[in-house]
Amino acid sequence: MEGEIDIPPVVVGIDGSDAAVNAAQWAVDEATGRHAPLRLIYVINDERWPGTVHSDTQAEVDSARRALDRATEAVRNTGKPVTATGAVLRGHPDKVLITESANASLVCMGSKGIGWAASKVLGSTAESVAAQAHCPVAIIRHSEGSPPIRTGGVIVVGFRRAGHEDRVFQQALEEARLRHCALIAVGLWQEDFGEAPYDELERCVQQWQSRYPDVRAYPVASRADLPRFLADNADGHIQLAVIGADDADQVANIVGPQGHSLVEHGRCSVLIAR
């Protein structure tokens, strides 16, 4: 693609899973929309458990290359005009992806869910990268047996105060345009000054929509926080939630755990805007 060599790549973490392949396919539109290449990376984990160093045997390298080949083939099968390259790297996956993010347009990862153990006990690569990356991060939810949503549906963004989250709002509108989605701007309840005034929310939506006339945007007031709103509306129509870096700690609550849970979650993909 012309000019893409000068544009930072869209980086995708590959680990051999269906979720990672789905994330690579989701990232294709991000790359083409930016006129950027795709960089698929497989990280051989240097230290899988504290104090236990694990060297990369030839079998691991071969497995990594097969995983990259599979993801590259899936990208090619989309038929989109994007250049994809693969690399096998060593280190802790979260640290490697955070380092890669310094020279990336976007970092994208697949997830089947972020459970309590992964989040609180073992640590979660997705959560670490979401909180510490130097660029936007997309965590793409993958559900077994359900076809991934890449275009259409609804994108949701939270709203607190006009001007406070312009970058987040703009990123949400860009995603809605790219993926031919409607956008719902949710006015979120806040304890410090009551409800986000609906008139202010509506004015903000109108102002932004004047810059994106091809995007259908709707203001919705809510007394819940964004994870709760998403959980209450987890009917399969919401493709993506867009949040700011200050809300990166909400990632696990939005993506939800793998399998069933006693607590409801949004169970959708999430983009952390920066």
Secondary structure as GFF3:
##gff-version 3
##sequence-region A 1 274
A	DSSP	three_ten_helix	4	6	.	.	.	ID=ss1
A	DSSP	beta_strand	10	14	.	.	.	ID=ss2
A	DSSP	alpha_helix	18	34	.	.	.	ID=ss3
A	DSSP	beta_strand	38	45	.	.	.	ID=ss4
A	DSSP	beta_strand	47	49	.	.	.	ID=ss5
A	DSSP	beta_strand	52	53	.	.	.	ID=ss6
A	DSSP	alpha_helix	58	77	.	.	.	ID=ss7
A	DSSP	beta_strand	84	91	.	.	.	ID=ss8
A	DSSP	alpha_helix	93	101	.	.	.	ID=ss9
A	DSSP	beta_strand	106	111	.	.	.	ID=ss10
A	DSSP	alpha_helix	116	116	.	.	.	ID=ss11
A	DSSP	pi_helix	117	122	.	.	.	ID=ss12
A	DSSP	alpha_helix	125	132	.	.	.	ID=ss13
A	DSSP	beta_strand	137	141	.	.	.	ID=ss14
A	DSSP	beta_strand	154	159	.	.	.	ID=ss15
A	DSSP	alpha_helix	166	179	.	.	.	ID=ss16
A	DSSP	beta_strand	182	187	.	.	.	ID=ss17
A	DSSP	alpha_helix	198	211	.	.	.	ID=ss18
A	DSSP	beta_strand	217	221	.	.	.	ID=ss19
A	DSSP	alpha_helix	226	232	.	.	.	ID=ss20
A	DSSP	beta_strand	238	244	.	.	.	ID=ss21
A	DSSP	three_ten_helix	245	250	.	.	.	ID=ss22
A	DSSP	alpha_helix	251	255	.	.	.	ID=ss23
A	DSSP	beta_strand	269	273	.	.	.	ID=ss24
###
